[in-house]
C-alpha cells in the first residue's frame, strides 16, 4: 500500500504530528509512507524512519504550480491520501493526483472530495489528538492491528551524532563555546505579536539569568524575518547573548536546541521542537489555550494567567495584552531556578 500524508503547515503542528506518523507505520508496517510538506519544513522530518519519502511543496498557489505538483504526485500512484491540513486546496490536490482514497476532516466545503470524512472536532481536543484521530479512523477500517493510545507513539525528534558534531563546530564559528551551559530562548512567534511576551521582560530575564549563572551562554533563535526584532533584545542583554535568528537553518536551529540545558519560549514552533528533543522547557502562554497546544514530551513548565478575553485568535492584541503583561519576570525567573536547581550539580 502506498500512503501519502499531507503534513501541517506550521513548525509546531508538524512536531505534534510526529506521533501520528509513527502510529500510521505501526498500523500499516508494510506500507510505503510518503509525506508532502512545505519545502522549509523538510528539516523537521529528517531522520524519521517511519517516512519512506518526502515530497517538498514549493511556495505557489497558481494554476501552473498546482499542475506541477499534481504531475509529480501522479507518479507516486498512491492508494491512500491522509490530509492533516483542512483546506479545499489540499483535497483538490490529492483528488486531481488520482489518489484512490482520501481521508480528512469535513472542513472548508471539501466534504464531497473525501472518501473517508471525519466530523471536524470542536472544544478542548488536543492538537496532537486531532492528527491521531485521522490515523485511528483509517486504521479501524483497514488495519488488523489493535488501536493503541496516543502515549504508545513517540513524538521525539532524533538527532544524529554527526549533526551534534557539526553544530558544535558551527557554534564555534560564531564565538560560542559549545562546552558551556547553553540556554536557548525563542522571543518571537510566527503567528503574531499577541503570542509574544514583552521584549523588555525577556531582556531582564536574560540579564538575571546570566548574572546568577555567569558561565551560561544564551542563544536567541528564530527566523530571518524575526532577526531584527531579536537583535534589539540582544543589544540590551548580557554580552554572553548571541542572536542566531536567520543565521541558522531550521535543522541547525533544531540541533542547537538539542544542545541546550534549558529552553524558554512563547507558544511557538521552537517550543514544540524543544519538547520533542526532551530539553527542559519553560513555556509562556498568553492568548492560546495550553490545554490544546501545550507540549507533552519531556520536562516542561507552563506559565499561564487566564484572562476573560482568552483564548483568542488575534495576531496582534487589540486591547491591552493583559494575558502577557500579567506575567512578571520574577515568576519566570523562579521557574528557571526551580528547573536548574533539580540539576544543580550541572550548574555549580
ZIZI-V666256 format. One record per backbone hydrogen bond with DSSP energy under -1.0 kcal/mol. CO is the residue of the C=O (numbers start at 1). NH is the residue of the N-H. E is the energy in kcal/mol with one decimal. If there is no record, write none. Layout:
co:nh:e
CO:NH:E
CO:NH:E
This chain:
co:nh:e
1:32:-2.9
2:79:-2.0
2:80:-2.1
3:34:-3.3
4:82:-2.6
5:36:-2.9
6:84:-1.9
10:14:-2.4
11:15:-2.2
12:16:-2.2
15:18:-1.4
17:21:-1.9
18:22:-2.0
19:23:-1.9
20:24:-2.4
21:25:-1.6
22:26:-1.9
23:27:-2.5
24:28:-1.8
28:31:-1.7
32:3:-2.8
33:52:-2.5
33:53:-1.4
34:5:-2.5
35:55:-3.5
36:7:-2.6
37:57:-3.2
38:41:-1.9
39:42:-1.4
41:44:-1.4
45:48:-1.6
47:49:-1.1
48:51:-1.8
53:35:-2.1
55:37:-1.7
57:39:-2.0
62:66:-2.5
63:67:-2.7
64:68:-2.1
65:69:-2.2
66:70:-2.5
67:71:-2.3
68:72:-1.8
69:73:-2.8
70:74:-2.2
73:76:-1.4
79:101:-1.4
80:4:-3.0
81:103:-3.2
82:6:-2.7
87:91:-1.2
88:92:-2.7
89:93:-2.1
90:94:-1.7
91:95:-2.4
92:96:-2.8
94:99:-1.7
95:98:-1.4
101:81:-3.0
102:115:-2.1
102:116:-2.3
103:83:-2.9
104:118:-2.4
107:110:-1.3
110:113:-2.5
111:114:-1.4
116:104:-2.0
118:106:-2.9
126:130:-1.8
127:131:-1.2
128:132:-2.1
129:133:-2.9
131:135:-1.3
132:136:-2.8
133:137:-2.4
134:138:-1.9
135:139:-2.9
136:140:-2.7
138:142:-1.7
139:143:-2.7
149:152:-1.9
150:153:-2.0
160:164:-1.6
161:165:-2.4
162:166:-2.4
163:167:-2.4
164:168:-2.2
165:169:-1.7
166:170:-2.2
167:171:-2.9
168:172:-1.7
169:173:-1.4
171:176:-2.4
172:175:-1.8
177:180:-1.9
181:217:-2.8
182:261:-2.9
183:219:-2.9
184:264:-2.4
185:221:-2.2
186:266:-1.2
192:195:-1.5
193:196:-1.9
198:202:-1.7
199:203:-2.2
200:204:-2.0
201:205:-2.4
202:206:-2.7
203:207:-2.4
204:208:-2.2
205:209:-2.6
206:210:-2.7
207:211:-1.5
208:212:-2.0
209:213:-2.5
213:216:-2.1
217:183:-2.8
218:242:-2.7
219:185:-2.7
220:244:-2.7
222:246:-1.6
224:227:-1.0
226:230:-2.3
227:231:-2.5
228:232:-1.5
229:233:-1.1
230:234:-2.3
231:235:-2.4
232:236:-1.0
234:237:-1.5
238:241:-1.3
240:218:-2.4
242:220:-3.2
244:247:-1.5
244:248:-1.5
249:253:-2.6
250:254:-2.5
251:255:-2.4
252:256:-2.6
253:257:-2.4
254:258:-1.6
256:259:-1.1
257:260:-1.8
262:184:-2.4
263:282:-2.5
264:186:-2.4
265:284:-3.0
266:268:-1.4
268:272:-1.3
269:273:-1.8
270:274:-2.5
271:275:-1.9
272:276:-2.5
273:277:-1.4
274:279:-2.4
275:278:-1.5
276:157:-1.9
280:263:-2.1
281:301:-2.5
282:265:-2.5
283:303:-3.2
287:312:-1.7
289:292:-1.8
289:293:-1.8
290:294:-1.8
292:127:-2.4
299:281:-2.1
301:283:-3.1
303:285:-2.6
307:310:-1.6
315:194:-3.0
321:324:-1.5
321:325:-2.5
322:326:-1.5
324:327:-1.7
328:332:-1.6
329:333:-3.1
330:334:-2.4
331:335:-1.6
332:336:-2.2
333:337:-2.4
334:338:-2.3
335:339:-2.0
336:340:-2.8
337:341:-2.8
341:344:-1.5
343:346:-2.3
344:347:-1.7
